[in-house]
Amino acid sequence: MKHIKDHLVQISTRHVWLYAFLIILASCSQKNTRKDTGEYSDEYLAVQTQADKIWAQNNIDGSMHFMDSAFRRLPNPTINDRFRFYAFNYLYYQKLKFNFDKGLLYADSMLAMAKSSVTPKQYSMNFAEANFARGDAYFELKQFTDAYQSYYQGYLTGKNYVNLRALADYTYRMGMIMYKKGHYKLAANYFKDSYKTNQTETLNAKPDFVGFYRNQELLDNIGISYKHNNENDSAIVYFDKALKLIDENAKNFPEKKLHLDMARGVVYGNMSESYVQKGLNAEAIALLKKSIAINLQKGYDNHDAELSEVKLGQLYLTTNQDDLLYDLLRKLRNQLDTVKNPDAEADYYRLIGNYYVKKNELKKAITHIQRYNVLKDSLLQRAGLLMETDVNQQLANYEKQHEIDTLSNDNKLQVIYLYVSIFFAAMALIIVFLVYRNWKRSKNDVQTVNVLNQQINEQNSILEKALNELNISSQEKDRILRTVAHDLRNPIGGIASLTTMMAADEYTADQKELINLVKETSYNSLELINEILEATNITSVKLKLEPVEINSLVSNSVELLRFKAAEKDQTILLETLDKQQELHISREKIWRVISNLISNAIKFSPTSSIIYVKVAEINGKIIIAVKDKGIGIPDKLKDQVFNMFTSAQRPGTSGEKSFGLGLSICNQIMEKHNGKIWFESDTDIGTTFFISLRLAGHNMPTDLPQQVSVPMA
């Protein structure tokens, strides 16, 4: 398995705050204040330099202790000082102590500081870095949806502020995800893009350790990706480039000798695998011994050393060097008892089991191999969580949500058009009445009647022209509304974000109540705008049909909503088809229907309840059912639930807001797919919603009896 080197020091800032403002810090003397210009203070830079020196002496815990105590003595730390202090702690706990929960806390603190930036440049650097750090912590905690969302926020900042380092960091992480999902060719391309962007960003710039270290890591990652793709010659070329880059930059960073040696050790261990695949076992063994000698030292990358020992043990096993294998495994066992490494732990039991097989000590062999199988199953299960996620789809969803427009003025404009129509209709009625009255008064005045008739025809022509203009104006109205909606959504979103940040600050109880009221109103307004836009656009948008595997689509929807259900202590149970089944549908639209039904089940179910989701194949159709044990739908409202702007909307069991548009949108989507949506509900036992979609190649009637039900587990 690939061992990816960590970020070691992040000394450049990364992000931008939309509303730049000044932070005045109180100085030791009440008469003096110092303006925060978005830079580091001289006092903090001195502390950082000393902490780096202690770190370079292989005293990492001492460096952390010094940084913590020295920072607390700083008289007036700037925003950048605080941000880098939190980043130093994040690096320590996330990358060295593997305490991901604590790493996430410091990443959140970095994000809070980034939002307080006083210059656009400071915000653009810090905000991206904080989001990438937050995403890395979520990723290690297997919370992939939150990780992808944080990565996307970092990408947006890099894109909006032309921050090349942020864009390089984003493609680096996409490469990591593709690598871990086994898409090695795609991973290599992402790593190459990140390397090129880094090269452009650092062109003609002062040598920067963070940029250099990331570049040698990217070259190593490209080599590993090629190795897994069985392109060993190309892999060795990139491994050599990584080693050459390290050697060329060693003179620029003499205080980073520990980090440079660790980097060499990692490259040696990864390069050895390509030599093994080429049949050059002696060269591979030599490289592995060099790697182990480096990273087995105290304070070095002991995890990588243990992985290299596993690779060396496999070579000893393959080449029948049993004594060397046993001696190596004995030492590895002692190391694993001190430095935990799940990957190396599993392979240790595999190697020792195979060793005892060769020694014909089958009882011992079985014990160790069984232990290996248990550990490997656990590793595969954790890896399976990542494989189940569709990162491209989730990032596409975030992009679409970012681009959604609003139609908040639609009702007002429609009322205006209605008044205009009524006015012209009233004018026509008045003219007809006058013509009729004059005709009764003077039957002989034909000329007058003809003139009046001509006036009527002219008015009718005017009305027809007006109606045509109304249709044209309606189309123009839609275009204007999209523009207005875009401009309206951004300030409302800004209000929502700002009040969210303010809610975390220290205010009085009354102030917090008002802030939370503004925040809740803002989010409700955004949700209403999004639903109105979706409801009015669905009929005019042409479906983009594509082959979609239904089990994967439903699983994706469920996984994205598990965290929302967890907020109410609810559990979602999913039962899919026992085989893969493709439908020719719009992935995004059907995903919207399924997610809406599950969200409604969460909203209208009590806390600690269970929600069932099932996929079944019945009579050439795919039936998807979502069942809850919630408040149900009263009989008097059952005929209204699919109407747009229905009066049947009710608050959720925890007071959640409901606008009554979701089921109308679902109904329109199912009609455009020639499918059906219906429900069965009882206020005592809850509600089950069903949707049906026809399988490709089945020319079945589109009508599905309402009484067809799918048994739920």
PyMOL commands that set and color helices and strands:
alter all, ss='L'
color gray80, all
select helices_A, chain A and resi 42-56+60-72+79-96+100-114+120-140+144-160+164-180+184-201+209-228+232-252+254-277+281-295+302-318+322-338+342-358+362-388+391-403+410-441+446-503+509-537+550-566+587-603+635-637+662-672
alter helices_A, ss='H'
color red, helices_A
select strands_A, chain A and resi 14-15+24-26+33-35+546-549+571-575+582-585+610-618+621-627+676-682+686-694
alter strands_A, ss='S'
color yellow, strands_A
deselect
rebuild
show_as cartoon
